[in-house]
């Protein structure tokens, strides 16, 4: 369960075709640092495990985040969310989940309703996790508990008595696959089906979605792509074909978070109307206590795209976190 808990807590911190070039990083962004967060699986291989009708994909590179100025603020908050169980995991397993996880990739469908998610958590060594679960099973039995773990090749099932409460599968030595289907994490058949998909299947059989991802710098600390036809976007007054974003972190407090949010439209008229609405919203922040936040966001149009470039320093991010009710130290 701690794998799932870590995935949920860490994601909470984030808040295709080669025909179109990837949007270049902002000019004052430091060169990207190489990371080994994806040691064997390619991004396409992971996308193939997601259903073809996936509506949103997001990745958080936790290894890169740990090298940023944000981490010293976020780590205590994340440990507070995990509570005493984090200390227990460190003592029992011999590794710290927050310092071990490399990245989390999530694909979801059913947004705005019954959400189904496909999650790939990278960084945890298979042998270390298996040893930890075996140790936890022994301790549970010694204390008269009924929790246990059953290993079947790359599949691991966590049990409460005879009932499976969660199933996970190692798709390589450092990557765990989890599926949530109607709040059920114990569907072994669905895990097997996802793990068997090859390139050209699953989400990689959707050229339109791959094209959106292809316009993102997936080496960013956090990025996401969303299908504009999913339920939440249907509530917008102007139709959006897709939304994509990339966020870069750094060790410099003056450039704590830089990135862009891009709303793609089918025609320039829709893009112009959306840009006007966004500018009006930002203008309403000027002249008051949020003027600096408005100035940290620049709106532009490129063809049928509306682009919001973001440049936040550490103090501004702390103010935004306070407005959102996030209790960072």
Secondary structure by P-SEA (a helix, b strand, c coil): caaaaaaaaaaaaaccccccccccccccccccccccccccccaaaaaaaccccccbbbbbaaaaaaacccccccaaaaaaaacaaaaaaaaaccccccccccbbbbbbcccccbbbbbbbbccccaaaaaaaaaaaaaaaaaacccccccccccbbbbbcccccccccccccccbbbbbbcccccccaaaaaaaaaccccccccccaaaaaaaaaccccccccbbbbcccccccccccccccccbbbbbccccccccccbbbbbcccaaaaaaaaaaaaaaaaaaccccaaaaaaabbbbbcccbbbbbbbbcaaaaaaaaaaaccccc
